[in-house]
């Protein structure tokens, strides 16, 4: 195992721990903007895990999955922001 592979595995473990902490914050978040921020961080961490998995396996077809996931995350953030804007008026 090379140093690069070890670093990628360590990064994937760190992102997995961050996902657990984000899930806890999502459950405990007192307001809707806290939960929206957690949703954005969750999507970003999943994209990072997909990118690391792509590099570890050498199968570059998963990059398309990460791109589509980033699009869904962006659209979700925009829709939540639109909902917050409409509900505060």
C-alpha positions as CSV (number, residue, x, y, z in Angstrom):
1,X,0.0,0.0,0.0
2,X,1.4,3.3,-1.0
3,X,1.4,6.5,1.0
4,X,-1.1,8.0,-1.4
5,X,-3.6,5.1,-0.9
6,X,-3.2,5.4,2.9
7,X,-3.9,9.1,2.7
8,X,-7.0,8.5,0.7
9,X,-8.3,5.9,3.1
10,X,-7.6,8.3,6.0
11,X,-9.4,11.1,4.3
12,X,-12.4,8.8,3.6
13,X,-12.5,7.8,7.3
14,X,-12.3,11.5,8.3
15,X,-15.2,12.4,6.0
16,X,-17.2,9.5,7.3
17,X,-16.7,10.8,10.9
18,X,-17.8,14.2,9.7
19,X,-20.9,12.7,8.2
20,X,-21.9,11.3,11.5
21,X,-21.3,14.6,13.2
22,X,-23.3,16.4,10.6
23,X,-26.2,13.9,11.0
24,X,-26.2,14.7,14.8
25,X,-26.2,18.4,14.1
26,X,-29.0,18.0,11.6
27,X,-31.1,16.2,14.2
28,X,-30.4,18.7,16.9
29,X,-30.4,21.8,14.8
30,X,-32.9,24.2,16.4
31,X,-33.7,26.2,13.3
32,X,-34.3,25.5,9.7
33,X,-31.3,27.5,8.4
34,X,-29.1,25.2,10.6
35,X,-30.6,22.2,8.9
36,X,-30.1,23.7,5.5
37,X,-26.5,24.3,6.2
38,X,-26.1,20.7,7.4
39,X,-27.7,19.5,4.2
40,X,-25.1,21.5,2.2
41,X,-22.3,20.1,4.2
42,X,-23.7,16.5,3.9
43,X,-23.8,16.8,0.1
44,X,-20.3,18.2,0.0
45,X,-19.0,15.4,2.1
46,X,-20.7,12.8,0.0
47,X,-19.2,14.3,-3.2
48,X,-15.7,14.2,-1.5
49,X,-16.2,10.5,-0.6
50,X,-17.3,9.7,-4.1
51,X,-14.2,11.5,-5.5
52,X,-11.9,9.6,-3.1
53,X,-13.6,6.3,-4.0
54,X,-13.2,7.0,-7.7
55,X,-9.4,7.6,-7.2
56,X,-9.1,4.5,-5.0
57,X,-10.8,2.1,-7.4
58,X,-9.6,3.7,-10.7
59,X,-13.2,3.6,-12.0
60,X,-13.7,7.1,-13.4
61,X,-17.4,6.6,-14.1
62,X,-18.3,7.7,-10.6
63,X,-17.2,11.3,-11.4
64,X,-20.5,11.7,-13.3
65,X,-22.3,10.7,-10.1
66,X,-20.5,13.4,-8.1
67,X,-21.3,16.0,-10.8
68,X,-25.0,15.1,-10.7
69,X,-25.0,15.0,-6.9
70,X,-23.5,18.5,-6.8
71,X,-26.2,19.7,-9.2
72,X,-28.9,18.2,-6.9
73,X,-27.3,19.8,-3.9
74,X,-27.2,23.2,-5.5
75,X,-30.9,23.0,-6.6
76,X,-31.8,21.8,-3.1
77,X,-30.0,24.8,-1.5
78,X,-31.7,27.2,-3.9
79,X,-35.1,25.7,-3.2
80,X,-34.6,25.9,0.6
81,X,-33.5,29.6,0.2
82,X,-36.5,30.4,-1.9
83,X,-38.8,28.7,0.7
84,X,-37.1,30.7,3.5
85,X,-37.5,33.9,1.5
86,X,-41.2,33.3,0.9
87,X,-42.0,32.2,4.5
88,X,-40.5,35.3,6.1
89,X,-42.6,37.7,4.1
